[in-house]
Amino acid sequence: MLQVRKRNGILVPFDKERIINAINKAFIEVDGALYEDDTANDIADEIKYAVKTSDEVVSVEKIQDMVEDYLMKSERRDVAKEYIRYRYKREIARKG
């Protein structure tokens, strides 16, 4: 089973749907609605493959970095920017 290390160090099963949901939220934030989910699904598949072929347990932060990279390589850099903004806001909230 694929596992991911959370910020608190706990290992949890890899959940492709969490990636899809996070990406789709960024799309909705930018577009006002979700018009397609192919991009999110494709990126989640790529990340799942990368995690599966990795020799190490991947952290949540690493997965989020991968999402950013794939979004920046896509035609929707505007969505990537929103995703990055959201991550930053969440980081500030966790520290506060």
C-alpha positions as a Markdown table, in Angstrom:
| # | Residue | x | y | z |
|---|---|---|---|---|
| 1 | Met | 0.0 | 0.0 | 0.0 |
| 2 | Leu | 1.2 | 3.5 | -0.9 |
| 3 | Gln | 1.8 | 5.7 | 2.2 |
| 4 | Val | 2.2 | 9.4 | 2.8 |
| 5 | Arg | 3.9 | 11.0 | 5.7 |
| 6 | Lys | 1.7 | 13.8 | 7.2 |
| 7 | Arg | 3.1 | 16.9 | 8.8 |
| 8 | Asn | 2.8 | 15.4 | 12.3 |
| 9 | Gly | 4.8 | 12.3 | 11.2 |
| 10 | Ile | 1.9 | 9.9 | 11.0 |
| 11 | Leu | 1.8 | 7.6 | 7.9 |
| 12 | Val | -1.5 | 7.4 | 6.1 |
| 13 | Pro | -2.6 | 5.7 | 2.9 |
| 14 | Phe | -2.1 | 7.6 | -0.3 |
| 15 | Asp | -5.5 | 9.1 | -1.4 |
| 16 | Lys | -5.7 | 10.2 | -5.0 |
| 17 | Glu | -9.0 | 11.9 | -4.3 |
| 18 | Arg | -7.5 | 14.3 | -1.9 |
| 19 | Ile | -5.2 | 15.6 | -4.7 |
| 20 | Ile | -8.1 | 15.8 | -7.2 |
| 21 | Asn | -10.2 | 17.7 | -4.6 |
| 22 | Ala | -7.4 | 20.2 | -3.9 |
| 23 | Ile | -6.7 | 20.9 | -7.5 |
| 24 | Asn | -10.4 | 21.2 | -8.3 |
| 25 | Lys | -10.9 | 23.7 | -5.5 |
| 26 | Ala | -8.2 | 25.9 | -7.1 |
| 27 | Phe | -10.0 | 25.6 | -10.4 |
| 28 | Ile | -13.3 | 26.6 | -8.8 |
| 29 | Glu | -11.6 | 29.6 | -7.1 |
| 30 | Val | -10.2 | 30.8 | -10.4 |
| 31 | Asp | -13.1 | 30.0 | -12.8 |
| 32 | Gly | -16.0 | 30.3 | -10.4 |
| 33 | Ala | -17.1 | 26.7 | -11.2 |
| 34 | Leu | -15.6 | 23.4 | -12.2 |
| 35 | Tyr | -15.9 | 23.0 | -15.9 |
| 36 | Glu | -13.6 | 20.0 | -16.3 |
| 37 | Asp | -11.8 | 17.6 | -14.0 |
| 38 | Asp | -9.5 | 15.9 | -16.5 |
| 39 | Thr | -6.5 | 18.0 | -15.5 |
| 40 | Ala | -6.9 | 17.2 | -11.8 |
| 41 | Asn | -7.3 | 13.5 | -12.5 |
| 42 | Asp | -4.3 | 13.4 | -14.9 |
| 43 | Ile | -2.1 | 15.2 | -12.3 |
| 44 | Ala | -3.2 | 12.9 | -9.5 |
| 45 | Asp | -2.4 | 9.9 | -11.7 |
| 46 | Glu | 1.1 | 11.2 | -12.4 |
| 47 | Ile | 1.7 | 11.8 | -8.8 |
| 48 | Lys | 0.4 | 8.4 | -7.8 |
| 49 | Tyr | 2.8 | 6.8 | -10.3 |
| 50 | Ala | 5.7 | 8.9 | -8.9 |
| 51 | Val | 4.9 | 7.9 | -5.3 |
| 52 | Lys | 4.5 | 4.3 | -6.3 |
| 53 | Thr | 7.9 | 4.2 | -8.0 |
| 54 | Ser | 9.6 | 6.1 | -5.2 |
| 55 | Asp | 12.0 | 4.2 | -2.9 |
| 56 | Glu | 10.9 | 6.4 | 0.1 |
| 57 | Val | 7.8 | 7.5 | 1.9 |
| 58 | Val | 6.6 | 10.7 | 0.3 |
| 59 | Ser | 5.6 | 13.7 | 2.5 |
| 60 | Val | 2.4 | 15.7 | 2.1 |
| 61 | Glu | 4.6 | 18.7 | 1.3 |
| 62 | Lys | 6.4 | 16.8 | -1.5 |
| 63 | Ile | 3.1 | 15.9 | -3.0 |
| 64 | Gln | 1.9 | 19.5 | -2.8 |
| 65 | Asp | 5.2 | 20.6 | -4.5 |
| 66 | Met | 4.5 | 18.0 | -7.3 |
| 67 | Val | 1.0 | 19.4 | -7.8 |
| 68 | Glu | 2.4 | 22.9 | -8.1 |
| 69 | Asp | 5.0 | 21.7 | -10.7 |
| 70 | Tyr | 2.4 | 19.9 | -12.8 |
| 71 | Leu | 0.0 | 22.8 | -12.7 |
| 72 | Met | 2.8 | 25.2 | -13.7 |
| 73 | Lys | 3.6 | 22.9 | -16.7 |
| 74 | Ser | -0.1 | 22.9 | -17.7 |
| 75 | Glu | -1.9 | 25.6 | -19.6 |
| 76 | Arg | -3.5 | 26.7 | -16.4 |
| 77 | Arg | -0.7 | 28.6 | -14.6 |
| 78 | Asp | -3.4 | 30.8 | -13.1 |
| 79 | Val | -4.7 | 27.8 | -11.2 |
| 80 | Ala | -1.2 | 27.0 | -10.1 |
| 81 | Lys | -0.9 | 30.5 | -8.7 |
| 82 | Glu | -4.1 | 30.1 | -6.8 |
| 83 | Tyr | -3.0 | 26.7 | -5.4 |
| 84 | Ile | 0.3 | 28.2 | -4.3 |
| 85 | Arg | -1.6 | 31.1 | -2.6 |
| 86 | Tyr | -3.8 | 28.7 | -0.8 |
| 87 | Arg | -0.9 | 26.7 | 0.4 |
| 88 | Tyr | 0.8 | 29.8 | 1.7 |
| 89 | Lys | -2.4 | 30.9 | 3.6 |
| 90 | Arg | -2.7 | 27.5 | 5.2 |
| 91 | Glu | 1.0 | 27.5 | 6.2 |
| 92 | Ile | 0.5 | 30.9 | 7.9 |
| 93 | Ala | -2.7 | 29.7 | 9.6 |
| 94 | Arg | -0.8 | 26.6 | 11.0 |
| 95 | Lys | 1.9 | 28.8 | 12.4 |
| 96 | Gly | -0.5 | 31.3 | 13.9 |
